[in-house]
Amino acid sequence: MKIGLYFGSFNPIHVGHLIIANHCATQTDLDKVWFVVSPQNPFKNSNTLLNEYHRLHMVNSAIEDAPKLKASSVEFKLPKPSYTIDTLTYLKEKYPQHSFCIIMGSDSFQNLDKWKNYKLLIKNHPLYIYKRPGFEINNTIGATIVPLEAPLLDISSTHIRKLVKEKKSIRFLVPDAVEKEIESNNYYRG
């Protein structure tokens, strides 16, 4: 099976994430897309991160009726911070029957040469890259890429957390199940 790995904090997951994942799962040659919930991204401040199990639960709530999408807690068992190459090495050992691709935005692709063991990563895994405004896909590193024309929304988890803190509506920015979970657990209030 060909699996696209969509890495992220998903703090919280929102409709922008879901549109990209669904596009990859239904409009490309990928059989499934796994949301890999990262406990700690080495490039991000972890102070605003909700507990990884709460974020995983929100991803599961958001995709429960989407059979081609799956939430993965694989990085919870690995050393922190999470490095993509370490996760891929682990997944290839655990699931030798699958091939893994990486789904990323063109903004992340521009910084790929700063990632741990990026040459090994691009040698062994194709990259499915969705275009972000202002970030062209300049493949100067020789990666195998599949450019995507996924519909994009200008939504960020940072903006959603800000709205929650200000007690403003996040309706339609996140799935209803995620909105209910955020409200009933008072996530992102303080």
Sequence and secondary structure as in RCSB ss.txt:
>XXXX:A:sequence
MKIGLYFGSFNPIHVGHLIIANHCATQTDLDKVWFVVSPQNPFKNSNTLLNEYHRLHMVNSAIEDAPKLKASSVE
FKLPKPSYTIDTLTYLKEKYPQHSFCIIMGSDSFQNLDKWKNYKLLIKNHPLYIYKRPGFEINNTIGATIVPLEA
PLLDISSTHIRKLVKEKKSIRFLVPDAVEKEIESNNYYRG
>XXXX:A:secstr
 EEEEEEE  TT  HHHHHHHHHHHHHSS SEEEEEE S  TTS STT   HHHHHHHHHHHHTT TTEEEE GG
GGS SS  HHHHHHHHHHH TT EEEEEEEHHHHHTGGGSTTHHHHHHH  EEEE BTTB     S   EEEE  
      HHHHHHHHHTT   BTTB HHHHHHHHHTTTT  
